[in-house]
Amino acid sequence: NLETINCTILVDEIPESGISAMFRGCSSLKTVPVIKSTKLGKDACNATFAYCHELPIVPELNIETVSEKSCLGMFLDCYSITESPVLKASQLQTSCYNQMFSGCKNLTKITCLATENISSGATNWVSGVPSNGTFIKHPNSTWSTGVNGIPAGWTVEEYK
């Protein structure tokens, strides 16, 4: 169990192919590796930081192309994060962001630039987030409200 060894940063960079569940359950993890990849393959970062309860910040993501399930549950139950990275991918693939921020009970700011396939790529992605916060979106995107879109009660702003 990685939690028992007080996880610290274990790698400097996650490769483009990703490493699913690499830090899953590292509840003491407080720093994150750099994710320089601009494209993620299927399942590449699936649950990478899930259950990292003390993770205060998330890595900057330069990911412009996501594949099926590539970020599924990536930050699941990360209680300490308050802000998402800028999610730059314009087209979401099936299940790519599913449960991404589910259970992030202190998350109050999400920036997502997706404009295509939103409904198929973000199922339950914000389940369990606070009832107020700020959602920053691409000016041309249309999101529904609820656990599969913009959290209910959140302010919506356009990305500048």
Secondary structure, DSSP 8 states (H G I E B T S, - for coil): -GGGGT-----SB--TT--TTTTTT-TT-----BB--SB--TTTTTTTTTT-TT--S---B---B--TTTTTTTTTT-TT--EEEEE--SB--TTTTTTTTTT-TT--EEEE---BSHHHH-TTTTTT--S--EEEE-TT----BSTTSB-TT-EEEE--
